[in-house]
């Protein structure tokens, strides 16, 4: 009888553990990436880990980064993350209410009214959204047509941009559409990530989520 009792106790413990493990896996994240893949660069509470150049204002409102500037401000206001990154996927959820903004990546800080040199993925409520522009370099690298922008940009809504950098190859996606792709690009292979307020322009832009995944396997979003 003692042997049967011990066996039943062990069986009961085994079944309980199995049910617990099954429930744990069943209730886990169901998205395309595990919870450890994407790391937040913005904590939805404050701007810890970021620093701003002169020009415009940056603050956190309702869990979003809000950037504002006016047409009489000559400087580009740039909010830069403190980290330096080389190969990554960067996901940015934003809403452009007014003015021409952008997401800088692999850039360096310089003593200039624009404050940084390097590539930016364009954010614009009227045109060029999803294009690539190199500040302090080639200027337009990939400029979309107005017809293209109408396909992938959502006016007055939250838009999701994904920038993928792997060595000298990179791609930009906006709401699932590939808007730019470069191979063997001669530009910088590492640098800072930043958000732009364009000078001499009334600006109002909001960023809800900013996530990064380092060392991607490919150029897919």
C-alpha positions in Angstrom: 0.0 0.0 0.0 2.9 2.4 0.8 4.4 1.8 -2.7 1.1 2.6 -4.3 0.7 5.7 -2.2 4.1 7.0 -3.2 3.5 6.2 -6.8 0.2 8.1 -6.8 1.9 11.1 -5.1 4.6 11.3 -7.7 2.1 10.9 -10.5 0.0 13.8 -9.0 3.1 16.0 -8.9 4.0 15.2 -12.5 0.5 16.0 -13.8 0.4 19.3 -11.8 3.8 20.3 -13.3 2.7 19.3 -16.8 -0.5 21.4 -16.5 1.4 24.4 -15.2 4.0 24.3 -18.0 1.2 23.8 -20.6 -0.6 26.8 -19.3 2.5 28.9 -19.2 3.3 28.3 -22.8 -0.3 28.7 -23.9 -0.6 32.1 -22.3 2.8 33.4 -23.6 3.2 36.1 -26.3 1.6 35.2 -29.6 3.3 37.9 -31.8 5.9 37.2 -34.4 8.8 38.0 -32.1 9.6 36.7 -28.6 9.5 39.2 -25.8 13.3 39.4 -25.7 13.8 40.3 -29.3 12.6 43.9 -29.3 14.0 46.2 -26.7 12.3 49.6 -26.0 14.4 52.8 -26.4 11.6 54.9 -24.9 10.0 54.0 -21.5 6.7 56.0 -22.0 7.4 58.0 -18.9 10.3 60.3 -19.4 13.3 61.0 -21.7 15.9 59.0 -19.7 18.5 57.8 -22.1 18.0 60.6 -24.6 19.5 64.1 -25.0 18.3 67.0 -27.1 20.1 69.6 -29.2 19.0 73.2 -29.1 15.9 73.9 -31.2 12.2 73.3 -30.5 10.9 71.3 -27.5 10.6 67.6 -26.6 8.5 66.3 -23.8 6.4 63.2 -22.8 2.6 63.6 -23.0 0.2 60.7 -22.5 3.0 58.1 -22.9 4.3 59.6 -26.1 7.3 61.7 -27.1 5.9 65.0 -28.4 8.2 67.3 -30.5 7.1 70.9 -31.3 8.7 73.9 -32.9 7.7 77.1 -34.7 8.5 78.7 -38.0 10.7 81.3 -36.4 13.1 78.7 -35.0 16.1 78.4 -37.3 17.7 75.4 -35.7 16.8 71.7 -36.3 15.8 70.3 -33.0 17.2 66.8 -32.6 16.4 64.3 -29.9 19.1 61.7 -29.8 19.3 58.4 -28.0 22.5 57.9 -26.0 23.4 54.5 -27.5 25.5 53.9 -30.6 24.2 51.1 -32.9 25.5 49.4 -36.0 23.3 46.5 -37.2 19.7 46.6 -36.1 16.0 46.7 -36.8 14.4 49.9 -35.5 10.6 50.1 -35.2 9.0 53.5 -34.7 5.3 54.2 -34.4 4.6 57.9 -35.0 2.0 60.5 -36.0 3.0 63.6 -38.0 0.5 66.3 -37.3 2.4 69.2 -38.8 5.8 69.8 -40.4 8.6 67.7 -41.8 10.2 65.3 -39.4 12.4 62.2 -39.7 14.1 59.3 -38.0 17.9 59.6 -38.0 20.0 56.5 -37.8 23.8 55.8 -37.8 24.4 59.5 -37.5 27.1 61.6 -35.7 26.7 64.9 -33.8 28.4 67.9 -35.5 28.8 71.6 -34.8 26.2 72.7 -37.3 22.7 74.2 -37.2 21.3 70.8 -38.2 23.3 69.2 -35.4 23.8 65.7 -37.0 25.2 64.3 -40.3 23.9 61.0 -41.7 20.8 59.2 -43.0 17.3 59.9 -42.0 14.1 58.1 -43.0 11.6 60.8 -43.9 8.5 61.6 -41.9 6.2 64.1 -43.6 2.4 64.5 -43.4 2.2 65.6 -47.1 5.1 64.1 -49.1 8.3 62.1 -49.1 7.2 59.8 -46.3 9.4 56.7 -46.2 12.2 58.2 -48.4 15.9 58.4 -47.4 17.8 61.7 -47.1 21.4 62.1 -46.1 22.0 65.3 -44.1 25.5 66.7 -44.6 26.1 64.4 -47.6 24.2 63.2 -50.6 20.9 64.9 -49.8 18.2 62.8 -51.4 19.2 59.1 -51.7 15.8 57.6 -52.3 12.9 60.1 -52.9 9.4 58.5 -53.3 6.8 59.8 -55.8 3.6 61.3 -54.5 1.8 58.3 -55.9 4.0 56.0 -53.8 3.4 58.0 -50.7 -0.4 57.7 -51.1 -0.1 53.9 -51.1 1.8 53.5 -47.8 1.2 56.6 -45.7 -1.8 57.1 -43.4 -2.6 60.8 -42.9 -3.7 61.7 -39.3 -3.1 58.2 -38.1 -0.4 56.2 -36.3 2.1 54.9 -38.8 4.7 52.2 -38.3 8.1 52.6 -39.7 10.8 49.9 -39.6 14.4 50.6 -40.5 16.7 47.6 -41.0 20.5 48.0 -41.2 22.9 45.0 -41.8 26.4 45.9 -42.7 26.3 48.2 -45.8 22.8 47.0 -46.7 19.6 48.7 -45.4 15.9 48.9 -46.0 13.0 51.1 -44.9 9.4 49.9 -44.5 6.3 52.0 -43.8 3.1 50.3 -42.8 4.4 47.0 -44.3 5.5 48.6 -47.7 9.2 48.6 -48.6 9.9 52.3 -49.3 13.6 52.3 -49.8 16.5 49.7 -50.1 20.2 50.2 -50.5 23.0 47.7 -51.0 26.8 48.4 -50.5 25.9 51.9 -49.3 29.0 54.1 -48.7 27.5 55.8 -45.7 28.2 55.3 -42.0 27.9 51.8 -40.6 27.3 52.8 -37.0 26.1 55.8 -35.0 23.3 57.5 -33.1 19.5 57.2 -33.5 17.5 60.4 -33.4 14.2 62.2 -34.0 14.0 65.4 -36.0 12.2 68.8 -35.7 12.9 70.6 -39.0 14.0 74.3 -38.6 12.0 77.2 -39.9 8.8 75.2 -39.8 5.8 74.8 -37.6 6.2 71.4 -36.1 4.1 68.9 -34.2 5.1 65.2 -34.3 4.4 62.4 -31.8 6.2 59.1 -31.2 4.4 56.3 -29.4 6.7 53.3 -29.6 10.5 53.1 -30.3 11.9 49.6 -30.3 15.2 48.1 -31.4 16.3 44.6 -32.3 20.1 44.2 -32.8 22.0 42.0 -35.2 19.2 41.0 -37.5 19.5 38.0 -39.8 18.2 39.7 -42.9 16.6 42.9 -44.2 13.0 41.9 -43.5 10.9 44.0 -41.1 
